[in-house]
C-alpha cells in the first residue's frame, strides 16, 4: 500500500493539496489508485485542505500523534528548515509517510507538502 504523508500551511487550497499529492505519486511512478492512506500530524489534522484532499482522492485520512512522528524523524531523508521551525520535525510529510509505511519500512516513499 502506498501512503502519502502531508503537511500544509493554514489556508492552502484543497486543489493545491490534491495536485501536490498527485505530483508526488507521478514522480515516483505510482498511480492515484495505488494510494491507500494519507497521514498528517494532530496539529494539521483539522486543516480543511487536507481533509478535502483525502475526500477528493477517496482515501482515508489518518492523524498521527507527535510521539510517533518524532520516532520516525531519524529516518527522514528530507530536512526543511521551515518544517523544523514549525513542527520540530525535519519533514512533517516524510515522517508521516514513514509512520504510515511502518517504522521499519525502507525504499522510496512519496510525500507531499
Buried (B, 14 or more C-beta within 10 A) or exposed (E): EBBBBBBBEEEBEBEBBBEBBBEBBEEEEBEBEEBEBBBBBEBBBEBBBBBBBBEEBEBEBBBBEBEBBEEBBEBBEEEBEEBBEBBEBBBBBBBBBBBBBEEEBEEEBBBBB
